[in-house]
Every structure is written in C-alpha cells, then in structure tokens.
C-alpha cells in the first residue's frame, strides 16, 4: 500500500525546498569539487551469519521510504540551491561476489567504492553494497553523502534496520516510532530562528567571541600547502591506557569539568606548544537537535561551534582549563546559530587554501551503555564480535572522512577502552610526521596528568630518547686540536715552513710569508712602543691592500684586538665606532687620514714611510696572548639605530679556523680570494685560511666585490681555488660572461642569505666545484653550521647543515623547551664559538647571551640568534628566516622567502625579491622586484598565473617591478631599503576602475544585480562587497547563462572581477561573429605535407561522426543551421586546385548548397539489409571532392524509431580534433537558439 502511495506521489510534483544552512555549506563544497569524496560517509559491518538477502534489501527499502532525506536530490534552480524530495525510489542495493577475498582485498575494494563521488543532482544519496565472501561471511557497506545525514541519523537508521529486518524475517510488522516531522520542518524552524530576537542574541555572542582578526592555525606542515584546499586524508589511531584514563577522569572531577572540556583543553595546549601561537580556535560538533521534535529525523543537523583559547605568559594548566570550560559552556549555549552565517558575516576575505574560522576540529564520542553497535563502528576497531539482532557481526575497517581540516582530533570513550585518532590532510603531512605528533601528544598527556600543577610552559612534548637525540647526539661536536693556539701564532708557524712562498697578492704587488711576518712584526713593535697595550682595541680604517693584512697581523701580535672600520661608511658611523671602541690608535692610509673625523685618538698612516716602521726589529715578538683575550671587535647593525660591537675571543677565532683547516683541507696549492669587506665577519676566514696553510691570499681591489666581470677576470688570472659569496652576488656572478672558464675553482662557499635550490642547480651547471652552504651570525664567530650541497639533490630548501666543531645548536620554543624535529623554533648557539658579548652594552649582552641550560660547563652561554629554523629528521637544520620578520598581511602570515623561491622557478625570472610596502598609510601590499633571465621578456600576468598554481591568492604580489639588477649592500646582500617605490598604475590604485573588457562588463553587471550595489569596479573584492557562498552560486548561474563559465572554486580563489575574468571561459550564447573570408589562401605546413604524400584517393581522406538524435527534429531548421556553420567557418568552404605541379587552396564564397540532405532508412529488427546504413555512409564519404566541393556533408537518417541518426562528414584537410569540438559545440548552439 505504501509503495502504491509513494508511486502515486512520485508521479505528482515533487516537493522542492531550500537547503538548511549547514547543507548550503556542504552543497557549496560539492559544487566547488564535484569530483571529491571528502564528504562521503560509509560504514562497514562484517556479518558472520546467514543473511536473508531479499529481507535485508526490503529493510533498506523501508528505510528509504521512511526518511525523506534519503530520497532527496540537490541542484541549483534560478540561481539558488534547492533540494527536491522524490517520491518512491528503488533502493540502490548491489550484491557483489567476493568469494575468496581476504581482508586486504576487501579493504581495498571498499575503499575504492567509498571514493566514488556522489552526483547530488541525480542521486541517489545512499547506496548499499553487500560483499558475499561466503554463506556465513558477508561484508555490508552503507555509503551516503553527508548532506543527508549525520552521526545521530546513522544511529537512528541502524536501530530501525535491526527492527525492520527482524520483523521481515519473522513476517510481522515492525514497531517503529511515528515520525510526525521531517527535515523540511527543521529548515523552516532554522530560518525563523535566524530572523528572530533569539537569533539576534545568538549572533551577538558569536560576533563578540570571534571579533577582530581571527588567527590562522600554523601547524608545521612538512609539505607545501596547496593554493586551493584539498580534502585528501588519512588517520593515525592510538589508545590511551586505563591508568591514564582513570587519572584524566579523577582530575576532571576534581576541577569540576567534563571529559570533553578536559580533552579539548589538552588538545589546545598541544596546538599552542606545536605552533607557538597565543590564540587557538578549535571547531567542535554539536548535534543540532535541541528541539525534541527533531530527535527522530534523519538529516544533516550538525552545527559546528568555535572554541577560542588564549594563552597568556606563565598561565597554569588549571587557569587555562577553567578558561576553556567557560568558552565551551558559552559555545554550547549559543550552538543553534548557523555556523555558515557566522562565516559569511565575519570574514570579508577568504583564504581558499584553508577552512574558514578554524582549521582544526575536536570531537569526543561516548559509547552509551548497552550500545554495542556504536562501539563496533568506532574508527580503528576491527575484529571484535557481538550479537546484533539476528546477526553475529564483527567490526571492519571503515573508510573515514579524514581531510576536511588540517588536523582533526577524535576521542572515543568505550565501555572498556579509550581510543584516539588524529585525522590529517595528506597534502600537508606525511605518515611519519603524524606518528610523531601522536607520540608527542601522548607524552604531553602523561606529563599533564603526572604534574597538573605545572605551568603550560613547563610541560614536555619529547620523550627522553628523542630529547637526547636532539640536544646531545646531534650536538656531539667535541674535538680536541693538536695545535690549538692564537691564529697569528699559527700563521707564524706556517711562515717557518714556507718562508719564501707568496703569501699575499694585490694587483701587481705580492709579498712572501717571510716578508709579511717581518712587516707585521715591525708594525707590532711600533704600536707597543707608542702605547698600544695588551687587550686594548686598535682601529683599522684602511682600503683593501697588502697593508690591510699587515695591519691586522701587526695589531694581533701587539696583543691588541683590531676594530675594522670601513672607510666608505658615513662619517657619523665611523666617529661612533671609534669613540665607542675607545681605540687610542687608528691605523689608516695617507689618502684617508685627511677625511676621517678627528678626535681624541691618533691616526697612524701605515703606508707613510716617515713613521719609520722599518727601523723596528723584524724578529718575532714574545707577547703572551691569552686565548680568552679579544681578537677583534666587529660592529653590526643594531635595532636602536646605533651599531653594536661584537667581541670575539682568540679561542673562538682559533676554534673556527682550525675547524676549517681540518674540514676542508686547504694546502699550499690553494688561492683564496679576499673580496668580502673586512668590516663583515664573513671576511675573517678569507684572510686566515690561506695564511695558516701555506696558500695564497688574493686581495681584490677596493669595491671589486661588486664588479662581477672583474671577479671572473681575477679568478682566472690568479687561479683562485676557494671563493666565498652571498647568494645575491653568486647569482650575478653566474650570469657573467666567462664564468665557465673559472676552471681553477675547487670550493665555493655561500652564506649570509638563504640559498635556493635553483641557484644551487645553476652553480653546478656552470662550475665543477664542491659547494657549501654556511650559516652563522657575527656573535657565533663567522659560521656556526655548514652543509655540503649535492649536485643531484632536489631539496626545495637548502639546509644550513650541522654545527661545526665544539659548537652546539638548539632549536627552542619561546619557553626555551627543545622542539621536535620538523617543528620551527628559534636557533640558539652554544659552545666555544659564542662571542664574549657586546662592547659597552651589558644589558643587551645579558638579554642575548643567556645561561646555557644544556651545558655542564660553568658560565657557559647560549646566543639567542633571533633566527627561525627547524631540524630535519637526519639532524640537518633548515633555515626559516628571522623570527621577528614574519610578515602578516590582511590577517595572513606570509613567508616572503617562499614567494621568492617560487618566482625564481619561473623560466623568465633570473632573480627576485619580495617585500611588503606601505607607500600610503594603511595600504600594505606585496611588491615583487624581478631581474629577467637572459634579458627575457617579463609578462607579469603570466607570472601571476604561474604563482597561483602553487600559492594562495594572498601570497600573490600586487605589483611587479622589473629591474636591470637588484641593489646590493657593500657585502653583496640585497639592499632591500634601496628598492624603488613602485609606480602605481590606475589598475593598482584604490580608486574605482570601470570594466574594460566585455567579460568584465558582463560580470560587473551580474555582481551589481545580485549584490544590490550601484557601482562595482574590477578590483573590488567579492567578499568585502558582502558576497558569500550562496550569493556566489547565483553569480555562477547568471554568468553561465551569459556564456561565462566560472566555478565556485574560482570565485573563492580569484576574488575580483579583474582576476576572475582572466580565468573565466567565455563563449557567447550565439556563434562567435567573424567576417566571411573568400579567395586564395596559402597552404598550411600540414596541408603541404598531405599533398606531398601522393595519397591514391586524396578526396576521401575524411573524418566523420554519427550521432543519435531525437526523432522529429525540424529538417529545415537543421539545414539552415548547417549552412550557418559552414558560412561561419571558412575552412569548411575550402577548395583545392592543382595548378601545374603545386596545389593551392581557395575559400569558396557563401554558395553552400548540397551540404545537407535527409534520407529515410529502416533500422528496425525486421530490416533484411543490416548493412544498409554502413553502405549509405560509405557512399556519402566518397562524394567529397577537393576541387569542386563540398568538403562537408551532413545527412539526417530518419529511422522511424525514437532516435534518428545525424551523420557529419568533413575532409581531414579542413578539421582536426579540436576543430571537431568547436564545430559540434557550434552545431549545438545554433540548434538551440
């Protein structure tokens, strides 16, 4: 009777209803990615007993009849999403022979079926699969789209299913609860609530709770985030042991909180410690059934709520627990306000690479007592058996919704177990990363419930073994040198071995080791005689020359420390450095002393013969320098605007230089080019490395480091073997003519800036060398880590390697806790190479040089670098830029280096720099500065599109500036402060810009109409204008009607008309207009080739398609359509004429008769001639003629059946595969006009 009623209803008009707000969000996601299975829901049940299959199928049919939501389809009507409730529908029940399948094979096939997407516009939204392994072994799979159900619904359905199946097999009527409401009643209730006073109160709460800039969760993904969010996922399961569960419940009771609040609190602490963020927003589900009248309805009622936690400094666990308790109570109390409306009202801009408001989700399921089936369906359960109705069932692995968020934490409290699951997006994290996160969460869980009185900053994430690996084993760099001494003494030792060898070369001037030793000894004696004392500071303001080397060694031999002062510095900076250092003597040159600022100090002109250095003894000086004495003071830029002097001891300097000699093994055959300005600490080893090992020190001319042609010339001329450059300068050098001729080079060192993979590859293309990436601040004596780059490695980011001898690197969070491998933190440096501190600045020294909590040595210090980095799993370190240099633009955190790396991968980009500019107050934007590769043409729109393939829209620069070369600082780094102000074109200004193209005009008209705004410019943002997901569907619908094909994904990714028009596919709703062409036309290369083949019958080299079309088409209309298409496409009117020995093509005029014809033909089963159609087609094929035409034939075969046939034949010279598609689209268009 019910079936008859439903069939009768099915023949009537179906009920069409709007969607609930939750359904609208899911439907929009479906439209965005209809091929996705992200919102498929499936449940597997292994049935280890006999099944009455007809009864089981009928049971599911009764369920389908009972619940409207299971018989619903979803589509867009008049620009709005709707759902249509169908009448009687046959249940989709598929019985599959799985005889002989093992568990692995069953899992594979259920996964494959699970991943088949639903077509919501056609349905059905529920499918049943029964895999028959044997009579007593079956796997039942129930698969649905989430838009029609939720977890509560599934429990209802399973309860009903058990009763219905029992009644069907017992031949009695099932006693099911009466359903007096349906899902459409809930939709009506929800709409009334939103527009009521109660709804206004709910919205007021959420508006206040989520006001301001919402934090984006920055979990440390180990894969680059896709530009558009994906939903691929996996799950990592874990179990919480019973002893810990008891402690969790006891503490929850003591603190007066629920288990949900307790676990949510711990999860937020975990996220805080993993990200370092002080604000965390976590989403959680609510059942959405506060009204009892909806408790027995199947449908999508879930409404997520946001719980925002705020971490203050030194907050205790108990304090934060009570904060989350309050937030959870508030969220649950206001849960009825639709989350999708909150999103639309709060967010003016959308990030298509992330879910809005929160990017992580938390849930707790509690299996009710005596609800065995619910426990059987817990994720991760497999193999447990229970009796369920007439079935003996066994749990089986379930396909899961896993990738909707960056990370989802789910906990399941069973009767005798407590399980957890981390569901993760596999386009962000790999399996190893997730196993690590689960391990760290469990360590945190144990620590919290062992010591709940701790502050949040004091809890540990690392097991002892992992902590020992990171802090001890990866820092096992202890090394004892046989010849540990001050560097100048080591150079003196080398002089005794190679006294007559050339030590220093400057242009055409050179001196031997013996001469260098003698001249520096004389200078040292002169300084001592004139009052320079041990452990004093002596200034050295001199241009690059032999005298520079003599000056450095002379000062060190006198027991003093040298202070390098670049003569090109501004006068005020030079004066500050001299006064701050307290230097009484400044070694300089005659040409400089006159222009240097005068003061309470003495200039000693090192190149002035009147100083009578030659009168001093050239013998070695017996001054005992202590290894802890200062060797040099180098001034670096300070945050206050004044430079700060970094004091480096002889012990630190010698340790570093002896590490280099041991690691890189330079010898007497090596020549090192000294080109780095000596006021930068990277220059230090360029002086000492060759002189300690018997090699040659090649001094570049002053300012020569900026002249790449000169550098190439010098490398070749002096046979330089060891070279150091910052990446910016290296890139310029590799572009220099003749770089391939620098065959003497054996080792190249890079440092000072982040080294990119493309630059590494470029170096190996040009040079056959060993290539090293170095890292180290001035405060850590030149270099603290090193990494040998391999030619064939494909790292996205080049590592800075591992620490040098007697040096330790720690990566710590803001609480000074070691962070796990893969997690960003701040780099801290310990060991022998750490500087003594800042000269005359004890407060800054105390804040930057902190006690080494990992060292057992008394007084050991850690230098707080301010640099961010992370350990790789092999102990190598990845440099991530400055901790305080993360850019935040319009609420999004941006790593500028990531944009630069992508830009440099584009084939016309030679080098690039990206900065944030604020040339107008409050108007921040990304600006990209580009130097072309080999003078290639730079097309910024193409580059933007290239970036959009891998970066979210907020990381795409707003303006591009093309430069001949990037400005550099004296040490070769990019001078970002000297980058020019971009010219602001009209298209980049904040003023209104009218539509300029037809597509822009059409889109602007649609936006104006749908958004109800009087005037919209092409650079106005859709969401800032009030757009949302539902409005976007209306825009898409109207755009499609106007011939503009766009998708929801594109609107979210390209949020202005100007951006959207670049990716939209436009085809006018009528044939594109083009003028007729007639007369002689040159042959194309393909046509020439065709005639050169001397094909025996060139007239019949054709393409054809045979289409099934509805019977009764208007013949005259079809003929007119065919003529219109031929008139439109010149190629279809071609004729080919053989004049002499050459073929020519001619476009015939618009005379296009004899193209279309009609023929009645019998294709019925009673037809005696089964080949009649094929014979007729062949005959028509042979009617084409290259010279006289036509080269196209269209014939309608009237069959007398429900479907006729339409044949289109075109000569191969007129069309290819793409042309066919165009012609068929045009044929469809003109026949529908």
Rosetta blueprint (number, residue, H / E / L):
1 X L
2 X H
3 X H
4 X H
5 X H
6 X H
7 X H
8 X H
9 X H
10 X H
11 X L
12 X L
13 X L
14 X L
15 X E
16 X E
17 X E
18 X E
19 X L
20 X L
21 X H
22 X H
23 X H
24 X H
25 X H
26 X H
27 X H
28 X H
29 X H
30 X H
31 X H
32 X H
33 X L
34 X L
35 X L
36 X L
37 X L
38 X L
39 X L
40 X E
41 X E
42 X E
43 X E
44 X E
45 X E
46 X E
47 X E
48 X L
49 X L
50 X L
51 X L
52 X L
53 X H
54 X H
55 X H
56 X H
57 X H
58 X H
59 X H
60 X H
61 X H
62 X H
63 X H
64 X H
65 X H
66 X H
67 X L
68 X H
69 X H
70 X H
71 X H
72 X E
73 X E
74 X E
75 X E
76 X E
77 X E
78 X L
79 X L
80 X E
81 X E
82 X E
83 X E
84 X E
85 X E
86 X L
87 X L
88 X L
89 X L
90 X L
91 X L
92 X L
93 X E
94 X E
95 X E
96 X E
97 X E
98 X L
99 X L
100 X L
101 X L
102 X L
103 X H
104 X H
105 X H
106 X H
107 X H
108 X H
109 X H
110 X H
111 X H
112 X H
113 X H
114 X H
115 X L
116 X L
117 X L
118 X L
119 X L
120 X L
121 X L
122 X L
123 X L
124 X L
125 X L
126 X E
127 X E
128 X E
129 X E
130 X E
131 X E
132 X E
133 X E
134 X E
135 X L
136 X L
137 X E
138 X E
139 X E
140 X E
141 X E
142 X E
143 X E
144 X E
145 X E
146 X H
147 X H
148 X H
149 X L
150 X L
151 X H
152 X H
153 X H
154 X H
155 X H
156 X H
157 X H
158 X H
159 X H
160 X H
161 X H
162 X H
163 X H
164 X H
165 X H
166 X H
167 X H
168 X H
169 X H
170 X H
171 X L
172 X L
173 X L
174 X L
175 X L
176 X L
177 X L
178 X L
179 X L
180 X L
181 X L
182 X L
183 X H
184 X H
185 X H
186 X H
187 X H
188 X H
189 X H
190 X H
191 X H
192 X H
193 X H
194 X H
195 X L
196 X L
197 X H
198 X H
199 X H
200 X H
201 X H
202 X H
203 X H
204 X H
205 X H
206 X H
207 X H
208 X H
209 X H
210 X L
211 X L
212 X L
213 X L
214 X L
215 X L
216 X L
217 X L
218 X L
219 X L
220 X L
221 X L
222 X L
223 X L
224 X L
225 X L
226 X L
227 X L
228 X L
229 X L
230 X L
231 X L
232 X L
233 X E
234 X E
235 X E
236 X E
237 X E
238 X E
239 X E
240 X L
241 X L
242 X H
243 X H
244 X H
245 X H
246 X H
247 X H
248 X H
249 X H
250 X H
251 X H
252 X H
253 X H
254 X H
255 X H
256 X L
257 X L
258 X L
259 X H
260 X H
261 X H
262 X H
263 X H
264 X H
265 X H
266 X H
267 X H
268 X H
269 X H
270 X H
271 X H
272 X H
273 X H
274 X H
275 X H
276 X L
277 X L
278 X L
279 X E
280 X E
281 X E
282 X E
283 X E
284 X E
285 X L
286 X L
287 X L
288 X L
289 X L
290 X L
291 X L
292 X H
293 X H
294 X H
295 X L
296 X L
297 X L
298 X L
299 X L
300 X L
301 X L
302 X L
303 X L
304 X L
305 X E
306 X E
307 X E
308 X E
309 X E
310 X E
311 X L
312 X L
313 X L
314 X L
315 X L
316 X E
317 X H
318 X H
319 X H
320 X H
321 X H
322 X H
323 X H
324 X H
325 X H
326 X H
327 X H
328 X H
329 X H
330 X H
331 X H
332 X H
333 X H
334 X L
335 X L
336 X L
337 X L
338 X L
339 X H
340 X H
341 X H
342 X H
343 X H
344 X H
345 X H
346 X H
347 X L
348 X L
349 X L
350 X L
351 X L
352 X L
353 X L
354 X L
355 X L
356 X L
357 X L
358 X L
359 X L
360 X E
361 X E
362 X E
363 X E
364 X E
365 X E
366 X E
367 X L
368 X L
369 X L
370 X L
371 X L
372 X H
373 X H
374 X H
375 X H
376 X H
377 X L
378 X L
379 X L
380 X L
381 X L
382 X L
383 X L
384 X L
385 X E
386 X E
387 X E
388 X E
389 X L
390 X L
391 X E
392 X E
393 X E
394 X E
395 X E
396 X L
397 X L
398 X L
399 X L
400 X L
401 X L
402 X L
403 X L
404 X L
405 X L
406 X L
407 X E
408 X E
409 X E
410 X E
411 X E
412 X E
413 X E
414 X L
415 X L
416 X L
417 X L
418 X E
419 X E
420 X E
421 X E
422 X E
423 X E
424 X E
425 X E
426 X L
427 X L
428 X L
429 X L
430 X L
431 X H
432 X H
433 X H
434 X H
435 X H
436 X H
437 X H
438 X H
439 X H
440 X H
441 X H
442 X H
443 X H
444 X H
445 X H
446 X H
447 X H
448 X H
449 X H
450 X H
451 X L
452 X L
453 X L
454 X L
455 X E
456 X H
457 X H
458 X H
459 X L
460 X L
461 X L
462 X L
463 X L
464 X H
465 X H
466 X H
467 X H
468 X H
469 X H
470 X H
471 X H
472 X L
473 X H
474 X H
475 X H
476 X L
477 X L
478 X L
479 X L
480 X L
481 X L
482 X L
483 X L
484 X L
485 X L
486 X L
487 X H
488 X H
489 X H
490 X H
491 X H
492 X H
493 X H
494 X H
495 X H
496 X H
497 X H
498 X L
499 X L
500 X L
501 X L
502 X E
503 X E
504 X E
505 X E
506 X E
507 X L
508 X L
509 X E
510 X E
511 X E
512 X E
513 X H
514 X H
515 X H
516 X H
517 X H
518 X H
519 X H
520 X H
521 X H
522 X H
523 X H
524 X H
525 X H
526 X H
527 X H
528 X H
529 X H
530 X L
531 X L
532 X L
533 X L
534 X L
535 X L
536 X L
537 X E
538 X E
539 X E
540 X E
541 X L
542 X L
543 X L
544 X L
545 X L
546 X H
547 X H
548 X H
549 X H
550 X H
551 X H
552 X H
553 X H
554 X H
555 X H
556 X H
557 X H
558 X L
559 X L
560 X L
561 X E
562 X E
563 X E
564 X E
565 X L
566 X L
567 X L
568 X L
569 X L
570 X L
571 X H
572 X H
573 X H
574 X H
575 X H
576 X H
577 X H
578 X H
579 X H
580 X H
581 X H
582 X L
583 X L
584 X L
585 X E
586 X E
587 X E
588 X E
589 X L
590 X H
591 X H
592 X H
593 X H
594 X L
595 X L
596 X L
597 X L
598 X L
599 X L
600 X L
601 X L
602 X E
603 X E
604 X E
605 X E
606 X L
607 X L
608 X L
609 X H
610 X H
611 X H
612 X L
613 X H
614 X H
615 X H
616 X L
617 X L
618 X L
619 X L
620 X L
621 X L
622 X L
623 X L
624 X L
625 X L
626 X L
627 X L
628 X L
629 X L
630 X E
631 X E
632 X E
633 X E
634 X E
635 X E
636 X E
637 X L
638 X L
639 X L
640 X L
641 X L
642 X L
643 X L
644 X E
645 X E
646 X E
647 X E
648 X E
649 X E
650 X H
651 X H
652 X H
653 X H
654 X H
655 X H
656 X H
657 X H
658 X H
659 X H
660 X H
661 X H
662 X H
663 X H
664 X H
665 X L
666 X L
667 X L
668 X L
669 X L
670 X L
671 X E
672 X E
673 X E
674 X E
675 X L
676 X L
677 X L
678 X L
679 X L
680 X L
681 X H
682 X H
683 X H
684 X H
685 X H
686 X H
687 X H
688 X H
689 X H
690 X H
691 X H
692 X H
693 X H
694 X L
695 X L
696 X E
697 X E
698 X E
699 X E
700 X L
701 X L
702 X L
703 X L
704 X H
705 X H
706 X H
707 X L
708 X H
709 X H
710 X H
711 X H
712 X H
713 X H
714 X H
715 X H
716 X H
717 X H
718 X H
719 X L
720 X L
721 X L
722 X E
723 X E
724 X E
725 X E
726 X L
727 X H
728 X H
729 X H
730 X H
731 X H
732 X H
733 X H
734 X H
735 X L
736 X L
737 X L
738 X L
739 X H
740 X H
741 X H
742 X L
743 X L
744 X L
745 X L
746 X L
747 X E
748 X E
749 X E
750 X E
751 X L
752 X L
753 X L
754 X L
755 X L
756 X E
757 X H
758 X H
759 X H
760 X H
761 X H
762 X H
763 X H
764 X H
765 X H
766 X H
767 X L
768 X L
769 X L
770 X E
771 X E
772 X E
773 X E
774 X E
775 X E
776 X L
777 X L
778 X H
779 X H
780 X H
781 X L
782 X L
783 X L
784 X L
785 X E
786 X E
787 X E
788 X E
789 X E
790 X L
791 X L
792 X L
793 X L
794 X L
795 X L
796 X L
797 X E
798 X L
799 X L
800 X L
801 X E
802 X E
803 X E
804 X L
805 X L
806 X L
807 X E
808 X E
809 X E
810 X E
811 X E
812 X E
813 X L
814 X L
815 X L
816 X L
817 X L
818 X E
819 X L
820 X L
821 X L
822 X L
823 X L
824 X L
825 X E
826 X E
827 X E
828 X E
829 X E
830 X E
831 X E
832 X L
833 X L
834 X L
835 X L
836 X L
837 X E
838 X E
839 X L
840 X L
841 X L
842 X H
843 X H
844 X H
845 X H
846 X H
847 X H
848 X H
849 X E
850 X E
851 X E
852 X L
853 X L
854 X L
855 X L
856 X L
857 X L
858 X L
859 X L
860 X L
861 X E
862 X E
863 X E
864 X E
865 X E
866 X E
867 X E
868 X E
869 X E
870 X E
871 X E
872 X L
873 X L
874 X L
875 X L
876 X L
877 X E
878 X E
879 X E
880 X E
881 X E
882 X E
883 X H
884 X H
885 X H
886 X L
887 X E
888 X E
889 X E
890 X L
891 X L
892 X E
893 X E
894 X E
895 X L
896 X H
897 X H
898 X H
899 X H
900 X H
901 X H
902 X H
903 X H
904 X H
905 X L
906 X L
907 X L
908 X L
909 X E
910 X E
911 X E
912 X E
913 X E
914 X E
915 X E
916 X E
917 X E
918 X E
919 X E
920 X E
921 X L
922 X L
923 X E
924 X E
925 X E
926 X E
927 X E
928 X E
929 X E
930 X E
931 X E
932 X E
933 X L
934 X L
935 X L
936 X L
937 X L
938 X L
939 X L
940 X H
941 X H
942 X H
943 X H
944 X H
945 X H
946 X H
947 X H
948 X H
949 X L
950 X L
951 X L
952 X L
953 X H
954 X H
955 X H
956 X L
957 X L
958 X L
959 X E
960 X E
961 X E
962 X E
963 X L
964 X L
965 X L
966 X L
967 X L
968 X E
969 X L
970 X L
971 X L
972 X L
973 X L
974 X E
975 X L
976 X H
977 X H
978 X H
979 X L
980 X L
981 X L
982 X L
983 X L
984 X L
985 X L
986 X H
987 X H
988 X H
989 X L
990 X L
991 X L
992 X L
993 X L
994 X L
995 X L
996 X L
997 X L
998 X H
999 X H
1000 X H
1001 X H
1002 X H
1003 X H
1004 X H
1005 X H
1006 X H
1007 X H
1008 X H
1009 X H
1010 X H
1011 X H
1012 X L
1013 X L
1014 X L
1015 X L
1016 X L
1017 X L
1018 X L
1019 X L
1020 X L
1021 X L
1022 X L
1023 X L
1024 X L
1025 X L
1026 X L
1027 X L
1028 X L
1029 X H
1030 X H
1031 X H
1032 X H
1033 X H
1034 X H
1035 X H
1036 X H
1037 X H
1038 X H
1039 X H
1040 X H
1041 X H
1042 X L
1043 X L
1044 X E
1045 X E
1046 X L
1047 X L
1048 X H
1049 X H
1050 X H
1051 X H
1052 X H
1053 X H
1054 X L
1055 X L
1056 X L
1057 X H
1058 X H
1059 X H
1060 X H
1061 X H
1062 X H
1063 X H
1064 X L
1065 X E
1066 X E
1067 X L
1068 X L
1069 X L
1070 X L
1071 X L
1072 X L
1073 X L
1074 X L
1075 X L
1076 X L
1077 X L
1078 X L
1079 X E
1080 X E
1081 X E
1082 X L
1083 X L
1084 X L
1085 X H
1086 X H
1087 X H
1088 X H
1089 X H
1090 X H
1091 X H
1092 X H
1093 X L
1094 X L
1095 X L
1096 X L
1097 X L
1098 X H
1099 X H
1100 X H
1101 X L
1102 X E
1103 X E
1104 X E
1105 X E
1106 X E
1107 X E
1108 X E
1109 X E
1110 X E
1111 X L
1112 X L
1113 X L
1114 X L
1115 X H
1116 X H
1117 X H
1118 X H
1119 X H
1120 X H
1121 X H
1122 X H
1123 X H
1124 X H
1125 X H
1126 X H
1127 X H
1128 X H
1129 X L
1130 X H
1131 X H
1132 X H
1133 X H
1134 X E
1135 X E
1136 X E
1137 X E
1138 X E
1139 X E
1140 X L
1141 X L
1142 X E
1143 X E
1144 X E
1145 X E
1146 X E
1147 X E
1148 X L
1149 X L
1150 X L
1151 X L
1152 X L
1153 X L
1154 X L
1155 X L
1156 X E
1157 X E
1158 X E
1159 X E
1160 X E
1161 X L
1162 X L
1163 X L
1164 X L
1165 X L
1166 X L
1167 X L
1168 X L
1169 X L
1170 X L
1171 X L
1172 X H
1173 X H
1174 X H
1175 X H
1176 X H
1177 X H
1178 X H
1179 X H
1180 X H
1181 X H
1182 X L
1183 X L
1184 X L
1185 X L
1186 X L
1187 X L
1188 X L
1189 X L
1190 X L
1191 X L
1192 X E
1193 X E
1194 X E
1195 X E
1196 X E
1197 X E
1198 X E
1199 X L
1200 X L
1201 X L
1202 X L
1203 X E
1204 X E
1205 X E
1206 X E
1207 X E
1208 X E
1209 X E
1210 X E
1211 X E
1212 X L
1213 X L
1214 X L
1215 X L
1216 X L
1217 X H
1218 X H
1219 X H
1220 X H
1221 X H
1222 X H
1223 X H
1224 X H
1225 X H
1226 X H
1227 X H
1228 X H
1229 X H
1230 X H
1231 X H
1232 X H
1233 X L
